[in-house]
Amino acid sequence: MKDIYKNPMLYYILVPCMAALWPLLVWAVYLPAAEHDYKQEESQYIEAKVTIDSILGRDLTRLELADPNKTADKFVYDTAVSDIANRCRISATNYTVSSKPIRTSSGKKSQSAKVVLKQVNIGSFADFLSKIQLRWANLQCESVTLTQKKGLKDVWKVDLDFKYYY
């Protein structure tokens, strides 16, 4: 058996056979697999494009490039709450905002506020809370009190206590 490896005829036959087998494998196995993967990636791209377009349709400010020389938007409770409430389709008559002055303790500035959503459903409240905290990373919700309106199904009064750290 060891003599077969020393025989040059083996290499004269084996190397051309392997060289001829490679294009056959590419044509029969690798090319169809690559085409299948390409079609799968293309369909995923189309789904992702639809999702991206819907996100950009809701918030066009995501396309604006951040200017390193520009300071961050100044946080004001009234404008932040009204902006997010409009996005969540909560009317201006259905919420109140009362903020306290900025305080400094142990070298950190913070500002507290109380937001009352008068008549909202649970879905709108959850959407409001997630969007406002997503938009303002330094804003923390310290407490939430839900009170269901009597006689009404899925209508709630929500008291929120926020604290923003500068």
Secondary structure as UniProt FT lines:
FT   HELIX           2..6
FT   HELIX           8..25
FT   HELIX           26..30
FT   HELIX           31..58
FT   HELIX           60..63
FT   TURN            68..69
FT   HELIX           77..87
FT   TURN            88..89
FT   HELIX           92..94
FT   STRAND          95..99
FT   STRAND          103..105
FT   TURN            106..107
FT   STRAND          108..120
FT   HELIX           122..135
FT   TURN            137..138
FT   STRAND          139..148
FT   TURN            150..151
FT   TURN            153..154
FT   STRAND          156..165
//
